[in-house]
């Protein structure tokens, strides 16, 4: 997974923190991961169009 190096240092504090905070951080991490994946696929689509037409 691409974001394991980003998430890994926070894992011990996640499991020691209260469940509410842990769920909040995990959902935020998931949202950022999903948005980054969408952005990467969007850039790939745009660059694919550029390579197709030029």
Protein Blocks (a to p, Z undefined) as FASTA:
>chain_A
ZZlmmmmmmmmmmmmmcfklmmmmmmmmmmmmmmmmmmmmmmmmmmmmmmmmZZ
